Amino acid sequence: MKVMVIGASGTIGRGIVENLEKDHEIIRVGKTQGDLQVDLTDEASVKQLFTQSGKVDAVIAATGSVHFGPLAEMSSEQFNVGLQDKLMGQIRLVLIGKNYLHAGGSFTLTTGILTQHPIRTGVNATAVNAAIEGFVLAAANELDFRINAVSPTVLTEALDKYGSFFPGFESAPASRVALAYRRSLEGIDTGKVYRVW
């Protein structure tokens, strides 16, 4: 299959590419590097991405920024970071990309453990992740292709940087998280959230 991986240079993205590249043709997409570039906050950029790629069999989004900070000090502008990047960025991929998907194709989006298990300073992430999961559950009933999401815990590779924000959480290596993306890509499910915790 011809598979577009957005966020291919990130920790999860690299794990996905390593897992899939032996069996599939991978189009690596990043904000500043990869085979193609995209700014998910810019609709014109997303349209250009698919114009350049042409039809694909699957789109995997392993990307998206959110704002971390105390809710008491958060502005609506800061909260909007997660809404425009991780939430609407992934939704834009579906709304525009659906016209570039071969029959039988699929989308796989990314949420995270904070949907069910909030942490201090993570309100934006929890809200955004929950919205993505809601979108996937509802969209699966209306689309002519499969759509799922992967919800990973904190990555083992990121513990040095983020471990202190996730006290007592069990981590998972990117290679294990990547299996859920393969399951979504090659399986039969739709409207599912694969939780890797």
N, C-alpha and C positions, 0 to 999 in steps of 0.2 A: 504494500500500500504506500501511497504518497502521503506522508504525515508531516504536517506543519507543527513545530514545537516552538511556542513563544516563551521566551525566558530560557532559551537553550543554554546560555552561558552561566546561569545561576546554579546553585548547589543541587536543587531538585531537577532542574532542566538537564544538567550534565548527567545525572543518574538516569533520567528517562532516555536520553540519547544513547547512552552506553547500553542500556537494556534493549533498545529497539533497532539500532542501526544495522545489526546483522541480518535482520529479517524484513526491513522496510526502507524505503527511500525517505530520508529525513531532510526537511527544509528547516534549517536553524534560523530562528528569528530573535533579534534582540533590539534594544533601544538604540545602541550605538555600534553593535557588532553582529556577526552572523552572516548567513547568505542573503538575508533581507533585513531591513530595519523598520521599526514601527513605533509610534508614540500612541499608546492606547487611549490617551486622553483627548486625542485629536481625530475626529471622524474622518477627515480628509486623508489622514495618514493611514488609517485602517483600510479605507477604500483603495488607496494606492497599493497597500500590501497585497491585497487579493488580486488586483489588476496585474501586478507583477508575477504573482505565484501561479495564476490560472487556477483551474479546478484541482481540488485535492480530495483525498479520501477521508481525511480526519484532521481535526485541529485540536491540539492540546495546549492549554494555557497554564503555564506554571510561573505566573508572574503576578505582580500587583502590590502597590505600596499602600500602607495605611499610616495613620498618625498615632503615635504612642505618647501619652502624656496624661496627667491628672485631669479628670473631668471638670473639677472645680476651676481649673485654669484654662480650659479649652475654649477656643473661639469656633464659631460656625465655619470660618474659613479653614481652620485646621481640620475640623471634622470632615469637611468637603474633600480633603485630600483622598481619603479612602473611598468616598463615594464616587469620585470621578476616575480614580486610577484603578483600584482593584475591582470595585463593583461594576461601574459603567464601562470600564475598559474591557472586561470579560463579556459583558452583555453586548457591547458594540461588536465584538468578534462574532458573536452568534447572529445578531441582526443583519450584519453585512455579509458575513461569511456563509450564511445559509444558501446564498445564491451561487456560491462557488464550490459547493460540496457535491461530490458524485453520489448517485443513488446508493443507499446502504451505508452512507458515511456516518461519522459521529463527531461530537464535541465532548471534550473533557475539560472541566473547569477546576479551579483550586480554591478551597476554603481553608479550614484549619480547626484545630482542637479547641480554640478559644470560643467557637460557637457554643459548645456545651460546657466549657470549663473556663470562665473568664479569669483574667489575672489583673492585678493592680496596673493601672495606666493603659489597659487594653480595651476600653469601651468601644473605640472606633473599629478596632479589628473584630470584636464580637458582633457588633451590629452589621458590619459589612459582610462577614462570613455567613451570618444567618440569612441575610438577604439573598446572597448567591445561592444558598441551598434552597431557599424558597423559589427562586427563579427556576432552578433545575427541576424541582418537583412539579411545578406547574407547566413549564415549557414542554416537558416530555409528553404531555397530553395533547399538545397542539402541533408539534413539529413532525415532519415526515422522515426524520432521521433520529438517531439515538443521541441522548445528552445525559451525561453523568458528571459527578464531581468527586474529587479526592480531598479528604480532610486529614492532613498529616499532623502528627504531634511535632514538638520541637525536634529539629534534626540533630543527630549525634555530632555531625560536622560543625554545627553552629553553637555547640554548648559553650565554647570559650567566650563567645561574644554575647550570647543570649541566655545562657544557663541560669544566671541569677534572677531572671525575670520569671522563670518556670520552676519554682522550688517544689521538689518532690515529684516532678513530672518525669515519666520514663521517656527517654528519647528513642528515635528510630533512625537508622542510617538511610541515606538517600537511595541506596540500592534496594532496600526493602520497600520504601515509599514508591519507587518506580514500578514495582510489581502491580500496584493498584491501577496505575495508568495503563499498563499493558492489558490488565483485565478489562478495563473500560473500553479500550481500543479494539480488542479481539473478541470480546465476549458478546452476549446477547442482551444484557441489561439496559434499561433506560430509566431515567428518573431516579437513579440510585446515588447515594453518597457513600463512598468507600472510606471508612474510617481506619486510619493506620495509627493506632495508639496501643 
